[in-house]
Amino acid sequence: MHDEDQLIAISALQHWLYCPRQCALIHVEQAWAENKFTAEGKVMHARAHDGPDESRPGVRITRGMPVRSLRLGISGQCDIVEFHADGRVLPVEYKRGKPKAHRADEVQLCAQALCLEEMLGIEVTRGALYYGERHRRTEVEFDRELKQLVESTAAAVHACFTAGTTPLAEYDPRRCDACSLIDHCQPKALRFKKGAAAWFHSNLPSPAP
């Protein structure tokens, strides 16, 4: 179990799975920069959070609900939580783009579900990701594999934050070129430095004994 002052942001898990270095830059070094993608995402989250709670036939909708898990050491805020009359509780996370090949968004949503389970003493089996580019929900089942990925990711992020170290850059154009922190991170420059060091190590003669 973790103390309240040891909790890390649920968003850090999503950042870690996208790029461990990005996660540490944001949450350890407190670095941040906006680009088109982050600005659009911020607007979408604001729309989800800022509306009033509401009730519809068979469902109560709560917006901007704070959640936390002392077991996992995480805390955050759900965009929307739906409380259905049949007892189902459904967290909904809003994203600006479209479904991705990696599982970072699913982990973020599942982490919210695990927080709800711990706080409310219930079982949350499903949630939904609403992608702005598609204008519809993608349902996510919280199976054992996904829950284990949340737990292992939370443990890895806690270990990184406790050590206070930032992982080295590994340039990947599909990931890095869309990142708002690319100028701060300088992954291409670090890749060149590592490549140059390897070349000198391989080509310069060893010093005489």
PEHUCOR-V806858 format. One record per pair of residues at least 12 apart in sequence whose C-alpha atoms are under 8 Angstrom apart, sorted by sequence separation. I is the first residue (numbers start at 0). J is the second residue. If there is no record, write none. Layout:
# PEHUCOR-V806858
{{I:J} {I:J}}
This chain:
# PEHUCOR-V806858
{{50:62} {64:76} {65:77} {78:90} {79:91} {126:138} {127:139} {49:62} {63:76} {64:77} {77:90} {78:91} {79:92} {125:138} {126:139} {48:62} {49:63} {63:77} {64:78} {77:91} {78:92} {112:126} {125:139} {126:140} {11:26} {47:62} {48:63} {62:77} {63:78} {64:79} {77:92} {78:93} {125:140} {126:141} {47:63} {62:78} {63:79} {64:80} {92:108} {124:140} {125:141} {168:184} {170:186} {62:79} {91:108} {109:126} {124:141} {168:185} {169:186} {170:187} {61:79} {62:80} {90:108} {108:126} {123:141} {124:142} {168:186} {60:79} {61:80} {108:127} {60:80} {61:81} {108:128} {170:190} {60:81} {61:82} {90:111} {168:189} {169:190} {59:81} {60:82} {90:112} {168:190} {58:81} {59:82} {105:128} {58:82} {59:83} {104:128} {58:83} {57:83} {58:84} {57:84} {57:85} {48:78} {47:78} {48:79} {47:79} {98:130} {109:141} {97:130} {44:78} {77:111} {89:123} {94:128} {96:130} {97:131} {105:139} {76:111} {88:123} {90:125} {91:126} {92:127} {93:128} {94:129} {95:130} {96:131} {97:132} {75:111} {87:123} {89:125} {90:126} {91:127} {92:128} {93:129} {94:130} {95:131} {96:132} {97:133} {109:145} {110:146} {89:126} {90:127} {91:128} {92:129} {93:130} {94:131} {95:132} {96:133} {109:146} {89:127} {91:129} {93:131} {98:137} {106:145} {110:149} {74:114} {105:145} {106:146} {109:149} {106:148} {107:149} {106:149} {67:111} {66:111} {68:113} {47:93} {68:114} {67:114} {66:114} {67:115} {44:93} {66:115} {68:117} {43:93} {44:94} {68:118} {43:94} {67:118} {43:95} {66:118} {40:94} {40:95} {39:95} {36:95} {6:69} {9:73} {7:72} {8:73} {9:74} {10:75} {3:69} {6:72} {7:73} {8:74} {9:75} {2:69} {5:72} {6:73} {7:74} {8:75} {1:69} {6:74} {0:69} {1:70} {3:72} {0:70} {1:71} {2:72} {0:71} {1:72} {0:72} {71:150} {73:153} {72:153} {71:153} {71:154} {17:101} {16:101} {16:102} {17:103} {16:103} {43:131} {14:103} {13:103} {12:103} {13:104} {13:106} {12:106} {13:107} {12:107} {10:107} {9:107} {9:110} {9:111} {27:160} {26:160} {16:152} {23:159} {27:163} {12:149} {15:152} {23:160} {27:164} {27:165} {12:152} {12:153} {15:156} {23:164} {24:165} {36:177} {23:165} {37:179} {23:166} {12:156} {34:178} {11:156} {20:165} {34:179} {20:166} {33:179} {19:166} {20:167} {32:179} {20:168} {31:179} {32:180} {31:180} {7:157} {30:180} {30:183} {17:174} {21:180} {24:184} {21:184}}
